[in-house]
Amino acid sequence: MAMGFSVRSCLIVLLGGLSLGLVACVGTPERDSAAALAGVKPIAPGQGIDDYVIVDCLLPGQIRQLGTRMTFMAPRRMVKSTKTDCGIRGGEFVLFDRSDYRGALKELMPKAQAGDPIAQTYVGEIYEKGLGLSAPDYTQAVVWYRKAAQQGHGPAQVDLGSLYERGLGVPKDMPQALQWYRLASGLTEDRLIFESTLKAQQAEFRREIALRNQVAAGLRKRIQRTKAARAPVSPGAPKVSGSAPRADSVSGQAESRLLNSDLAQLQRQIVSQRLDAESQAERMRKELHAVELIKKGPLDASLGSSSGKSAQLGKLELVRNEQVRALLDTSRRLSQVE
């Protein structure tokens, strides 16, 4: 995905039956990065920064051809993308700004109440960990995780199972925990379906990691250029393109304030994305723990033979371990930018 510094005007509309905002973006001509960034033009509030904001984007269904005469509408697909790209592709998004948990809860709650499972899971996480709150509220965490889990959202099933296992917000109940863990694992009697699903998840995750690292690199470059534009100028030195504005210039002072605002927005994105990568890695560790418990637990007859179950769990374990390492590497890259 091209990482241009385009300026776009976006309209966000909440749909009654859907929990996400429909984003319609109209793009203006993309700024030439070499020319525009020579003077580091400030980012107008709410513009430009969208190229660096990663969201959960629900893409529209696509018409697919089946054979020579039949067509069908493929289901809508959830992917990680930038806010800008999601709008271009006609998607709807959920944004969890982890740099401001109180503000995030306020923004996420309407979507969660409207039934969106991703927003519901994020709200559950905020309550479980007490993010931006005076203390964790496990009862509310159970409420929101359950709403998402009952819609088949895997991450919420893992989180709900974890609360049952630990007896937080609900009485401790290992059979219930294992039930939710099994649902989240995707174990099925059909080995081909399981492996096909897992392969598709791997491919999507690799695209997500590539996006995360690409955005991290873009943030690093943009911050470096913004800092260079803010660098102090020696008294009497001639002003050069890209240098900091003169303190005695009213317009220069205004530009300096905008550059400071730009830098704050960019740094917030680094914090938010680092915390998001760490949170996702933590949830995958929960899933790995769940895999261990499923291995030790009684065999569910509907899942086929014990050897078949073990083979599926082994493959799931390998994939999740690889994903945890990739997420922690992304977190490390972002912490270096901070």
C-alpha positions as CSV (number, residue, x, y, z in Angstrom):
1,M,0.0,0.0,0.0
2,A,1.4,3.3,-1.0
3,M,2.2,5.6,1.9
4,G,1.4,9.0,0.4
5,F,0.9,12.1,2.4
6,S,-2.4,12.9,0.9
7,V,-4.9,15.3,2.4
8,R,-8.5,14.0,2.5
9,S,-11.8,15.1,3.8
10,C,-13.8,12.3,5.4
11,L,-17.4,12.0,6.4
12,I,-18.2,9.4,9.1
13,V,-21.8,8.3,9.4
14,L,-23.1,5.8,12.0
15,L,-25.5,3.3,10.5
16,G,-28.4,2.2,12.6
17,G,-28.1,-1.5,12.0
18,L,-24.3,-1.5,11.9
19,S,-22.0,-0.7,14.7
20,L,-19.3,0.9,12.5
21,G,-18.9,4.3,10.9
22,L,-19.3,4.4,7.1
23,V,-16.4,6.4,5.9
24,A,-16.5,8.3,2.7
25,C,-13.3,10.1,1.8
26,V,-12.7,12.5,-1.0
27,G,-9.0,12.8,-1.9
28,T,-7.3,16.0,-3.0
29,P,-4.2,15.7,-5.2
30,E,-1.4,13.9,-3.3
31,R,1.4,16.1,-2.0
32,D,4.7,15.6,-3.7
33,S,6.7,14.3,-0.7
34,A,10.0,15.8,-1.8
35,A,8.7,19.3,-2.4
36,A,6.1,19.5,0.3
37,L,8.3,18.1,3.0
38,A,11.2,20.3,2.2
39,G,9.3,23.0,4.2
40,V,7.4,20.3,6.2
41,K,3.9,21.7,5.7
42,P,2.0,21.3,9.0
43,I,-0.7,18.6,9.1
44,A,-4.1,20.3,9.4
45,P,-6.2,18.9,12.3
46,G,-7.7,15.5,11.3
47,Q,-6.0,15.5,7.9
48,G,-2.8,13.8,6.7
49,I,-2.4,11.9,10.0
50,D,-5.0,9.4,8.7
51,D,-2.3,7.9,6.6
52,Y,-0.7,6.7,9.9
53,V,-3.8,5.7,11.8
54,I,-4.3,1.9,11.8
55,V,-7.9,0.7,12.2
56,D,-10.0,-2.5,12.1
57,C,-11.6,-2.1,8.7
58,L,-14.7,-4.0,7.5
59,L,-14.6,-4.2,3.7
60,P,-17.7,-4.5,1.5
61,G,-18.6,-7.9,0.1
62,Q,-17.3,-8.6,-3.4
63,I,-19.1,-10.2,-6.3
64,R,-17.3,-13.5,-7.2
65,Q,-17.7,-15.7,-10.3
66,L,-18.4,-19.4,-9.7
67,G,-18.1,-21.4,-12.9
68,T,-19.4,-19.8,-16.1
69,R,-22.9,-18.9,-15.1
70,M,-23.1,-18.3,-11.4
71,T,-22.0,-15.3,-9.4
72,F,-22.2,-14.8,-5.6
73,M,-21.6,-12.1,-3.1
74,A,-18.5,-13.0,-0.9
75,P,-18.9,-12.1,2.8
76,R,-17.6,-8.9,4.2
77,R,-14.0,-9.2,5.4
78,M,-12.3,-7.6,8.4
79,V,-8.7,-6.4,7.9
80,K,-6.2,-4.0,9.5
81,S,-5.7,-1.0,7.3
82,T,-4.9,2.7,7.6
83,K,-7.9,5.0,8.2
84,T,-7.3,6.6,4.8
85,D,-7.1,3.3,2.9
86,C,-10.2,2.0,4.6
87,G,-12.2,5.0,3.3
88,I,-10.8,4.6,-0.2
89,R,-11.9,1.0,-0.3
90,G,-15.4,1.8,0.9
91,G,-14.9,0.1,4.3
92,E,-16.3,0.8,7.8
93,F,-13.9,1.0,10.7
94,V,-13.4,0.7,14.4
95,L,-10.6,2.8,15.9
96,F,-9.2,2.1,19.3
97,D,-6.9,5.0,20.3
98,R,-4.8,3.5,23.0
99,S,-3.0,6.8,23.7
100,D,-6.2,8.1,25.3
101,Y,-8.2,5.3,27.0
102,R,-10.9,7.5,28.5
103,G,-11.6,9.1,25.1
104,A,-11.4,5.7,23.5
105,L,-14.1,4.2,25.7
106,K,-16.4,7.1,24.9
107,E,-15.8,6.7,21.2
108,L,-16.1,2.9,21.3
109,M,-19.2,2.6,23.4
110,P,-21.8,3.6,20.8
111,K,-20.4,1.1,18.3
112,A,-20.4,-1.6,21.0
113,Q,-23.9,-0.8,22.1
114,A,-25.0,-1.1,18.4
115,G,-23.6,-4.7,18.3
116,D,-20.2,-4.5,16.8
117,P,-18.1,-7.4,18.2
118,I,-14.7,-5.8,17.7
119,A,-15.8,-2.6,19.6
120,Q,-17.4,-4.9,22.2
121,T,-14.1,-6.7,22.7
122,Y,-12.2,-3.5,23.0
123,V,-14.7,-2.2,25.6
124,G,-14.3,-5.5,27.5
125,E,-10.6,-5.1,27.5
126,I,-10.8,-1.6,28.9
127,Y,-13.0,-2.8,31.7
128,E,-10.9,-5.9,32.4
129,K,-7.7,-4.0,32.7
130,G,-9.1,-0.8,34.1
131,L,-7.6,1.2,31.3
132,G,-8.2,4.9,32.0
133,L,-10.5,3.8,34.9
134,S,-10.0,3.9,38.7
135,A,-10.0,0.1,38.8
136,P,-10.8,-2.9,36.7
137,D,-14.5,-3.8,36.4
138,Y,-14.6,-7.6,35.7
139,T,-18.4,-7.8,35.7
140,Q,-18.6,-5.3,32.9
141,A,-15.7,-7.0,31.1
142,V,-17.7,-10.3,31.2
143,V,-20.8,-8.5,29.8
144,W,-19.0,-7.1,26.8
145,Y,-16.8,-10.1,26.1
146,R,-19.9,-12.3,26.1
147,K,-21.8,-10.1,23.7
148,A,-18.9,-10.4,21.2
149,A,-18.1,-14.1,21.9
150,Q,-21.7,-15.1,21.2
151,Q,-21.3,-13.6,17.8
152,G,-18.4,-15.9,17.1
153,H,-15.6,-13.3,17.6
154,G,-12.5,-15.4,18.5
155,P,-10.5,-12.9,20.5
156,A,-13.6,-12.3,22.8
157,Q,-14.0,-16.0,23.2
158,V,-10.4,-16.3,24.4
159,D,-10.9,-13.4,26.8
160,L,-14.2,-14.7,28.2
161,G,-12.6,-18.1,28.7
162,S,-9.7,-16.6,30.6
163,L,-12.1,-14.8,33.0
164,Y,-14.0,-18.1,33.6
165,E,-10.7,-19.8,34.2
166,R,-9.5,-17.2,36.7
167,G,-13.0,-16.6,38.3
168,L,-13.0,-12.9,37.6
169,G,-16.4,-11.3,37.1
170,V,-17.9,-14.8,37.1
171,P,-17.6,-17.9,39.4
172,K,-14.5,-19.9,38.5
173,D,-15.7,-22.6,36.0
174,M,-13.1,-24.6,34.1
175,P,-15.6,-26.5,31.9
176,Q,-17.0,-23.2,30.7
177,A,-13.4,-21.8,30.1
178,L,-12.5,-24.9,28.0
179,Q,-15.7,-24.5,26.0
180,W,-14.9,-21.0,25.0
181,Y,-11.3,-21.9,24.4
182,R,-12.3,-24.7,22.0
183,L,-14.6,-22.4,20.1
184,A,-11.9,-19.8,19.8
185,S,-9.4,-22.4,18.6
186,G,-11.4,-23.2,15.5
187,L,-11.0,-26.9,16.0
188,T,-13.2,-28.9,13.7
189,E,-13.7,-32.5,12.7
190,D,-12.9,-31.5,9.1
191,R,-9.1,-31.2,9.0
192,L,-9.1,-29.5,5.5
193,I,-11.5,-26.8,6.7
194,F,-9.3,-26.1,9.8
195,E,-6.1,-26.0,7.8
196,S,-7.6,-23.8,5.1
197,T,-8.9,-21.4,7.7
198,L,-5.6,-21.3,9.5
199,K,-3.7,-20.7,6.3
200,A,-6.0,-17.7,5.4
201,Q,-5.4,-16.3,8.9
202,Q,-1.6,-16.6,8.4
203,A,-1.8,-14.8,5.1
204,E,-3.9,-12.0,6.5
205,F,-1.7,-11.6,9.6
206,R,1.4,-11.3,7.4
207,R,-0.2,-8.5,5.5
208,E,-1.1,-6.9,8.8
209,I,2.5,-7.1,10.1
210,A,3.8,-5.7,6.8
211,L,1.3,-2.8,7.2
212,R,2.3,-2.2,10.9
213,N,6.0,-2.1,10.0
214,Q,5.4,0.1,7.0
215,V,3.4,2.6,9.0
216,A,6.0,2.6,11.8
217,A,8.7,3.4,9.2
218,G,6.6,6.2,7.8
219,L,6.0,7.6,11.3
220,R,9.7,7.6,12.0
221,K,10.5,9.5,8.8
222,R,7.7,12.0,9.3
223,I,8.8,12.7,12.9
224,Q,12.4,13.2,11.9
225,R,11.4,15.7,9.2
226,T,9.0,17.5,11.6
227,K,11.7,17.7,14.3
228,A,14.2,19.1,11.7
229,A,11.7,21.8,10.7
230,R,11.4,22.8,14.4
231,A,15.2,23.0,14.9
232,P,16.4,26.4,16.2
233,V,18.0,28.8,13.8
234,S,21.1,30.7,14.9
235,P,20.6,34.5,15.2
236,G,21.5,36.3,11.9
237,A,21.7,33.0,10.0
238,P,19.9,33.1,6.6
239,K,16.6,31.1,6.7
240,V,16.8,28.0,4.6
241,S,14.0,25.8,3.3
242,G,12.8,23.4,6.0
243,S,14.4,25.3,8.9
244,A,12.4,26.5,11.9
245,P,10.4,29.7,11.6
246,R,11.8,32.9,13.1
247,A,10.5,33.7,16.5
248,D,9.8,37.3,15.6
249,S,7.5,36.3,12.8
250,V,3.8,36.0,13.6
251,S,3.3,33.6,10.8
252,G,6.4,31.7,11.8
253,Q,5.1,31.4,15.4
254,A,1.8,30.0,14.0
255,E,3.7,27.5,11.9
256,S,5.8,26.5,14.9
257,R,2.6,25.8,16.9
258,L,1.2,23.7,14.1
259,L,4.5,21.7,13.8
260,N,4.3,21.0,17.5
261,S,0.8,19.9,17.1
262,D,1.8,17.6,14.2
263,L,4.6,16.1,16.3
264,A,2.2,15.4,19.2
265,Q,-0.3,13.7,16.8
266,L,2.4,11.5,15.3
267,Q,3.8,10.5,18.7
268,R,0.3,9.6,19.9
269,Q,0.0,7.2,17.0
270,I,3.3,5.6,17.9
271,V,2.2,5.0,21.5
272,S,-1.2,3.7,20.4
273,Q,0.2,1.3,17.8
274,R,2.9,0.0,20.2
275,L,0.3,-0.7,22.9
276,D,-2.0,-2.3,20.3
277,A,0.7,-4.7,19.2
278,E,1.6,-5.6,22.8
279,S,-2.1,-6.2,23.6
280,Q,-2.6,-8.4,20.6
281,A,0.6,-10.4,21.5
282,E,-0.8,-10.8,25.1
283,R,-4.1,-12.1,23.8
284,M,-2.3,-14.7,21.6
285,R,-0.3,-15.8,24.7
286,K,-3.7,-16.4,26.3
287,E,-4.6,-18.5,23.3
288,L,-1.4,-20.5,23.5
289,H,-2.2,-21.1,27.2
290,A,-5.7,-22.2,26.1
291,V,-4.1,-24.7,23.6
292,E,-2.2,-26.3,26.4
293,L,-5.4,-26.7,28.5
294,I,-7.3,-28.2,25.5
295,K,-4.5,-30.7,25.0
296,K,-4.7,-31.8,28.6
297,G,-8.5,-31.7,28.7
298,P,-11.0,-34.5,27.8
299,L,-11.6,-35.2,24.1
300,D,-14.6,-33.6,22.5
301,A,-16.2,-36.5,20.4
302,S,-17.3,-34.0,17.8
303,L,-13.7,-33.1,17.0
304,G,-12.7,-36.6,15.8
305,S,-9.8,-38.7,17.0
306,S,-7.3,-37.6,19.7
307,S,-4.4,-37.7,17.2
308,G,-6.4,-35.5,14.8
309,K,-7.1,-33.0,17.5
310,S,-3.4,-32.9,18.6
311,A,-2.3,-32.3,15.1
312,Q,-4.6,-29.3,14.7
313,L,-3.5,-27.9,18.0
314,G,0.1,-28.4,17.2
315,K,-0.2,-26.4,13.9
316,L,-2.2,-23.7,15.7
317,E,0.5,-23.4,18.4
318,L,3.3,-23.0,15.8
319,V,1.3,-20.2,14.0
320,R,0.5,-18.3,17.2
321,N,4.1,-18.4,18.5
322,E,5.3,-17.0,15.2
323,Q,2.7,-14.3,15.4
324,V,3.6,-13.3,19.0
325,R,7.2,-12.9,17.9
326,A,6.3,-10.7,15.0
327,L,4.1,-8.5,17.1
328,L,6.7,-8.0,19.8
329,D,9.2,-7.2,17.0
330,T,6.8,-4.5,15.7
331,S,6.4,-3.2,19.3
332,R,10.2,-3.0,19.6
333,R,10.5,-1.0,16.4
334,L,7.9,1.5,17.5
335,S,9.5,1.9,21.0
336,Q,12.7,2.9,19.1
337,V,10.9,5.6,17.4
338,E,9.5,7.0,20.7
